[in-house]
Amino acid sequence: HFLTATFFLCFTIFPTFSQENSIRDIVQHKVTSWNTDDGLPSNTIIHLYQDGDGFLWIGSYDGLIRFDGTRFTVYNKNNTPELTSFHARTLGGDRDGNLWIGTGFGLVKHYKGKFTNLAGDRYNFFIESMMVDDENQLIWIGTRNSGLFVYDIVKNTYKPIVTKFS
């Protein structure tokens, strides 16, 4: 019975102390929501990424959006020729400060305010998913209907892994 009582006390008293400590340590957070009235091109987002400078990048069906904490800046094919698609499907960054954007018409790189379209005529596929492998300087690209590719950041080349799923 002593063992049972000790076990009972350990699992009923200590969590109580733990809860009291966590209540004192609660940090208050302000929740704010934004929509088209605040400068978003639509109320639907696909992907979020925060870069090393603290900017929040938002991928949407209506373009790429940068949020600086106060206002939204929208980049799309109407104001940024390198973005040949409205779809900014997936986003990722690397250690060099590049933002990689998987779009409806291929891969786009953003670095220090400059966009570079890396799709060309051959690699303008619809990117569904993307993973930046910073250690190996590769970007794994999953497409809607062209297969799986790897983009080598250093060599600026694509390598097909699996093409045209059946």
Secondary structure by P-SEA (a helix, b strand, c coil): caaaaaaaaaaccaaaaaaaaaaaabbbbbbbbbcccccccccccccccccccbbbbbbccccbbbbcccbbbbbcccccccccccccccccccccbbbbbbcccbbbbbcccccccccccccccccccccccccccbbbbbcccccbbbbbccccbbbbcccccc
